[in-house]
Amino acid sequence: MNSDLKFEVEVSELASKGVVRVFCGGSHSGALTSSGKLYLWGKGRSGQLGQGSDIASVAAYRTTPVLFESHNVELACLGGDHTVIVVEK
C-alpha cells in the first residue's frame, strides 16, 4: 500500500465559517455554513465549482474553498460531474 496517500485533509480556511453540512462529489467537495454560504473546492472540469469559464484551468484541483456567489443556499447535492444547489427564494 502506498503510504503517501492521504484520506483526510484539514480545510483550515473553513474553521471559523460555522460549517453545518459537508458534501462530497466525484472530484469536488463542498461545505454549507449556518448563514447559507456555500464553499466549493476540487476539480471543476464540468462546472461543478459554480465558476463556469471564469476559472483559469477547469482541470486543476483547487484545494482552497471558493465561495459560491448566490442567494442563501438551502441545500446542495454533489455527484460525479455535477453540483445541484437549492437557493432561498
C-alpha positions in Angstrom: 0.0 0.0 0.0 1.2 3.5 -0.8 2.0 5.3 2.4 1.8 8.7 0.6 -1.9 8.5 0.2 -4.0 10.9 2.3 -7.6 10.1 3.2 -8.3 13.1 5.3 -7.2 16.7 4.9 -8.0 19.6 7.2 -9.6 22.5 5.4 -8.5 25.2 7.8 -10.0 28.0 5.7 -13.4 26.9 6.9 -12.6 26.6 10.6 -14.3 29.9 11.6 -17.1 29.8 9.0 -19.7 27.8 11.0 -20.0 24.8 8.7 -23.2 22.8 9.3 -23.1 20.4 6.3 -20.4 18.8 4.2 -21.0 17.4 0.7 -18.7 15.1 -1.4 -18.8 14.6 -5.1 -16.7 12.6 -7.5 -13.8 15.1 -7.6 -15.1 18.0 -5.7 -16.4 18.8 -2.2 -18.5 21.5 -0.6 -19.4 22.9 2.8 -22.5 24.8 3.8 -22.4 27.3 6.6 -25.1 28.2 9.1 -25.5 31.6 7.3 -26.3 29.9 4.0 -22.9 30.3 2.3 -21.6 27.5 0.1 -17.9 26.9 -0.3 -16.7 24.6 -3.1 -13.3 23.1 -3.9 -11.8 20.3 -6.0 -11.9 19.9 -9.8 -14.3 22.0 -11.9 -13.9 20.5 -15.4 -17.7 20.2 -15.8 -18.6 23.4 -14.0 -19.0 21.7 -10.6 -17.5 24.6 -8.7 -20.1 27.1 -10.0 -17.4 29.3 -11.6 -18.2 28.5 -15.2 -15.5 29.7 -17.6 -14.2 32.2 -15.0 -11.6 29.8 -13.7 -8.1 29.6 -15.3 -8.0 25.8 -15.7 -11.0 23.6 -15.3 -8.8 20.6 -14.9 -6.8 21.9 -12.0 -7.6 20.7 -8.5 -8.3 23.6 -6.1 -7.5 22.9 -2.5 -8.7 26.3 -1.3 -12.5 26.6 -0.9 -14.2 29.3 -3.1 -17.4 31.0 -2.0 -20.3 30.3 -4.4 -21.7 33.7 -5.1 -25.5 33.4 -5.0 -28.5 33.8 -2.8 -28.5 31.9 0.5 -28.1 28.2 -0.2 -30.6 25.8 1.4 -29.1 22.5 0.2 -26.5 21.1 -2.2 -26.0 17.8 -3.9 -22.6 16.9 -5.4 -22.1 13.9 -7.7 -19.6 12.6 -10.2 -19.7 15.6 -12.6 -22.5 17.8 -11.2 -23.4 20.1 -8.4 -27.1 20.9 -7.7 -27.8 23.9 -5.5 -31.1 24.9 -4.0 -31.2 28.5 -3.1 -33.6 30.6 -0.9 -36.3 32.2 -2.9 
